[in-house]
Amino acid sequence: MSLTTLHTSTSTSTAATEAAAARVAPLLETVSRTSRSAVLVAGGYFDTAAGIGAFSRNSFALGLETGRAARRLHRGNKVVYDVIVNDLGMSCSTDVCTVPAPGSPAPEALDLAPLDAAAAAAGVAYSVTRERTLRNRAARAMKPALRAPELDPPFAREGDEILFRSRTYAKVLAGVVKDDHVVPRCPLIVAEYFARYFARLRAFPDCARRHVIDINSLADRDKVTKGAEIYLRTQGTPEEEIVLVFADAECTDPIALPYTAQDF
């Protein structure tokens, strides 16, 4: 390799590194540089019906970049990765969605080869969270709605609807009572995965702060913001923050919106 070629290659690599650092910097603005933090990065979301597409691959890559940058902020930071998978057999981008009936077939095995390869190249491991599991956990948590018409604020039951009294949206449908079970809607399912994420981060008691950086499609902004409000107002603590990240399929120019309980 000639000196000119080597210089060009090095310059290209440096430029790519600087571009990646600039892209993820807004996602980590609230993470301390002087004390340890526990960070969970959620990227790679996909629907099992469609499989792993451009958004899943690119958001997973963005998540890996974010995790590397979080480690550089403080050598004591703990970083874990997760991928949410929509295996409910439906689109869950709005409040009103149809959930498969109880007794539906068990979830199929997932083909995660592209994400596995990216994680292996980065030298990290990641977990997978299925929305079917989250739906079932959220339904169990709302069982009191089956026994009493009055719920503790900020939830309220109106007929067969379980509403969340949001301070951001005029109406948030958390679930619907059908016969002897509760069918959670999207915001409640999202709140459940935040609860699951922060429970994992509490395994690092030496970290003063806990951050969940959640990378989403722009189309999912309402449902994840509603879910973040539900979690932070009902279970969140002062040490916890949710950074909602919204991006297109290429994930070249992500938008980061940080939230704590004080924001609602």
C-alpha positions as CSV (number, residue, x, y, z in Angstrom):
1,M,0.0,0.0,0.0
2,S,1.4,3.4,-1.0
3,L,1.7,6.3,1.5
4,T,-1.0,8.2,-0.5
5,T,-3.4,5.3,-0.3
6,L,-2.7,4.8,3.4
7,H,-3.2,8.5,4.1
8,T,-6.5,8.5,2.2
9,S,-7.7,5.3,4.0
10,T,-6.8,6.8,7.4
11,S,-8.5,10.1,6.6
12,T,-11.6,8.3,5.5
13,S,-11.7,6.2,8.7
14,T,-11.2,9.2,10.8
15,A,-14.0,11.1,9.1
16,A,-16.3,8.1,9.5
17,T,-15.5,8.0,13.2
18,E,-16.1,11.7,13.7
19,A,-19.4,11.5,11.8
20,A,-20.5,8.6,14.0
21,A,-19.5,10.5,17.2
22,A,-21.5,13.5,16.0
23,R,-24.5,11.4,15.3
24,V,-24.8,9.8,18.7
25,A,-23.7,12.8,20.8
26,P,-27.2,14.2,21.1
27,L,-28.4,10.8,22.4
28,L,-26.0,11.0,25.3
29,E,-26.2,14.7,26.3
30,T,-27.7,13.9,29.7
31,V,-25.4,11.1,30.6
32,S,-22.8,12.1,33.3
33,R,-19.2,12.3,32.4
34,T,-18.1,12.4,36.1
35,S,-20.0,9.5,37.7
36,R,-21.1,6.0,36.7
37,S,-24.3,5.4,34.8
38,A,-26.2,2.3,33.7
39,V,-27.4,2.6,30.1
40,L,-29.7,0.3,28.2
41,V,-29.8,0.9,24.5
42,A,-32.8,-0.4,22.6
43,G,-32.5,-0.6,18.8
44,G,-33.1,-3.1,16.0
45,Y,-36.9,-3.1,16.4
46,F,-38.7,-5.3,13.8
47,D,-42.0,-7.0,13.1
48,T,-41.9,-10.8,12.7
49,A,-44.3,-10.6,9.8
50,A,-41.9,-8.3,7.8
51,G,-38.6,-9.6,9.1
52,I,-35.4,-7.6,9.7
53,G,-35.4,-4.7,7.4
54,A,-33.4,-1.4,6.9
55,F,-34.7,0.3,10.0
56,S,-33.9,-2.7,12.2
57,R,-30.4,-3.0,10.9
58,N,-29.6,0.7,10.9
59,S,-31.2,1.4,14.3
60,F,-29.2,-1.6,15.7
61,A,-26.0,-0.1,14.3
62,L,-26.9,3.3,15.8
63,G,-27.5,1.6,19.1
64,L,-24.1,-0.1,19.0
65,E,-22.5,3.3,18.2
66,T,-24.3,4.8,21.1
67,G,-23.2,2.1,23.5
68,R,-19.6,2.5,22.5
69,A,-19.8,6.3,23.0
70,A,-21.5,5.8,26.4
71,R,-18.5,3.7,27.5
72,R,-16.1,6.4,26.4
73,L,-17.9,9.0,28.5
74,H,-16.9,7.2,31.8
75,R,-15.0,4.0,32.2
76,G,-17.3,2.9,34.9
77,N,-20.5,3.0,32.8
78,K,-22.5,-0.2,32.3
79,V,-24.1,-0.7,28.9
80,V,-26.5,-3.4,27.8
81,Y,-28.5,-3.8,24.6
82,D,-31.9,-5.0,23.7
83,V,-34.1,-5.6,20.7
84,I,-37.9,-5.3,20.8
85,V,-39.7,-7.7,18.5
86,N,-43.4,-7.2,17.5
87,D,-44.6,-10.8,17.4
88,L,-48.2,-10.0,18.1
89,G,-49.3,-10.4,14.5
90,M,-50.5,-6.9,14.1
91,S,-49.5,-3.3,13.6
92,C,-49.2,-1.6,17.0
93,S,-48.5,2.0,16.0
94,T,-51.8,3.4,17.3
95,D,-53.9,3.2,20.4
96,V,-56.5,1.0,18.8
97,C,-55.1,-2.4,17.8
98,T,-56.4,-5.9,17.5
99,V,-54.6,-8.4,19.7
100,P,-54.7,-12.1,18.7
101,A,-57.2,-14.1,20.8
102,P,-56.1,-16.0,23.9
103,G,-54.8,-19.5,22.9
104,S,-53.2,-18.2,19.7
105,P,-50.1,-20.2,18.5
106,A,-46.9,-20.0,20.4
107,P,-44.3,-17.4,19.0
108,E,-42.1,-18.7,16.2
109,A,-38.3,-18.9,16.3
110,L,-36.7,-15.7,15.2
111,D,-34.1,-15.3,12.4
112,L,-31.7,-12.8,14.0
113,A,-28.7,-13.5,11.7
114,P,-28.1,-9.8,10.6
115,L,-28.2,-8.6,14.2
116,D,-26.1,-11.4,15.5
117,A,-23.4,-10.6,12.9
118,A,-23.4,-7.0,13.8
119,A,-23.2,-7.7,17.6
120,A,-20.4,-10.2,17.0
121,A,-18.4,-7.7,15.0
122,A,-18.8,-5.2,17.8
123,G,-17.9,-7.7,20.5
124,V,-21.2,-7.3,22.5
125,A,-24.2,-9.4,23.4
126,Y,-27.8,-8.4,23.3
127,S,-31.2,-9.6,24.6
128,V,-34.5,-9.9,22.8
129,T,-37.8,-8.8,24.2
130,R,-41.0,-10.0,22.6
131,E,-44.1,-7.8,22.6
132,R,-46.2,-10.9,23.2
133,T,-44.5,-11.3,26.6
134,L,-45.0,-7.7,27.4
135,R,-48.6,-7.8,26.5
136,N,-49.2,-10.7,28.9
137,R,-47.3,-9.0,31.7
138,A,-49.3,-5.8,31.2
139,A,-52.6,-7.7,31.2
140,R,-51.8,-9.3,34.5
141,A,-50.8,-5.9,36.0
142,M,-54.2,-4.5,35.1
143,K,-56.3,-7.4,36.5
144,P,-57.6,-5.1,39.3
145,A,-59.7,-3.4,36.6
146,L,-61.7,-6.6,36.3
147,R,-62.8,-6.5,39.9
148,A,-63.4,-2.8,40.6
149,P,-64.8,0.0,38.6
150,E,-62.6,2.5,40.4
151,L,-58.9,2.5,39.8
152,D,-56.1,4.4,41.5
153,P,-55.1,7.5,39.7
154,P,-53.8,8.1,37.1
155,F,-55.9,5.3,35.7
156,A,-59.6,5.3,35.3
157,R,-62.2,2.8,34.0
158,E,-65.0,4.2,31.8
159,G,-67.2,1.3,30.8
160,D,-65.0,-1.2,29.1
161,E,-62.1,1.2,28.6
162,I,-59.1,1.7,30.9
163,L,-57.9,5.2,30.5
164,F,-54.7,6.9,31.6
165,R,-55.1,10.5,32.7
166,S,-52.2,11.9,30.6
167,R,-50.8,15.4,31.2
168,T,-49.7,15.5,27.6
169,Y,-52.5,13.9,25.5
170,A,-56.2,14.5,25.7
171,K,-56.9,10.8,25.9
172,V,-54.7,7.7,26.3
173,L,-56.4,4.3,26.0
174,A,-54.4,1.9,28.1
175,G,-56.5,-1.1,27.7
176,V,-60.0,-2.6,27.1
177,V,-61.9,-5.0,29.4
178,K,-63.2,-8.0,27.4
179,D,-65.1,-10.7,29.3
180,D,-62.8,-12.0,32.0
181,H,-59.5,-10.4,30.7
182,V,-57.8,-7.1,30.0
183,V,-56.5,-6.4,26.5
184,P,-53.6,-3.9,26.8
185,R,-53.2,-1.3,24.2
186,C,-49.9,0.0,22.8
187,P,-49.0,2.6,25.4
188,L,-49.4,0.1,28.2
189,I,-47.3,-2.4,26.4
190,V,-44.6,0.2,25.9
191,A,-44.7,1.2,29.6
192,E,-44.2,-2.5,30.4
193,Y,-41.0,-2.7,28.5
194,F,-39.7,0.4,30.2
195,A,-40.5,-1.2,33.5
196,R,-38.6,-4.3,32.4
197,Y,-35.6,-2.3,31.2
198,F,-35.2,-0.3,34.4
199,A,-35.5,-3.4,36.5
200,R,-32.5,-4.7,34.6
201,L,-30.5,-1.5,35.2
202,R,-31.1,-1.7,38.9
203,A,-28.7,-4.7,38.9
204,F,-25.9,-2.1,38.8
205,P,-26.3,-0.4,42.2
206,D,-22.9,1.3,41.9
207,C,-24.3,3.5,39.0
208,A,-25.8,6.7,40.2
209,R,-28.1,7.2,37.2
210,R,-30.1,4.9,34.9
211,H,-30.8,5.8,31.3
212,V,-32.9,3.9,28.7
213,I,-32.1,5.1,25.1
214,D,-35.0,3.8,23.0
215,I,-34.6,4.1,19.2
216,N,-37.9,4.2,17.3
217,S,-39.4,4.9,13.9
218,L,-40.9,8.4,13.5
219,A,-44.3,6.7,13.0
220,D,-44.2,5.4,16.6
221,R,-43.7,8.7,18.3
222,D,-47.1,9.0,20.0
223,K,-47.3,5.4,21.4
224,V,-43.8,5.5,22.9
225,T,-44.2,9.0,24.3
226,K,-47.5,7.8,26.0
227,G,-45.8,4.7,27.3
228,A,-42.9,6.7,28.7
229,E,-45.3,9.0,30.5
230,I,-47.2,6.0,32.0
231,Y,-44.0,4.4,33.3
232,L,-42.3,7.6,34.6
233,R,-45.5,8.8,36.4
234,T,-46.4,5.4,37.9
235,Q,-43.1,3.7,38.6
236,G,-40.2,6.1,37.7
237,T,-37.7,7.3,40.2
238,P,-35.5,10.5,40.2
239,E,-32.5,8.5,39.1
240,E,-34.2,7.3,35.9
241,E,-34.4,8.9,32.5
242,I,-35.9,7.8,29.2
243,V,-34.3,9.2,26.0
244,L,-36.8,8.7,23.1
245,V,-34.9,8.6,19.8
246,F,-36.8,9.0,16.5
247,A,-35.3,8.3,13.1
248,D,-36.1,7.3,9.6
249,A,-35.1,4.0,8.0
250,E,-31.6,5.2,7.4
251,C,-31.1,6.5,11.0
252,T,-28.7,9.2,9.7
253,D,-30.2,12.2,11.6
254,P,-31.8,10.9,14.8
255,I,-33.8,13.2,17.1
256,A,-33.4,12.7,20.8
257,L,-36.0,13.7,23.4
258,P,-35.0,13.0,27.0
259,Y,-37.7,12.6,29.7
260,T,-37.8,12.2,33.5
261,A,-40.8,12.0,35.9
262,Q,-40.4,15.8,36.3
263,D,-41.4,16.4,32.7
264,F,-44.9,15.1,33.2
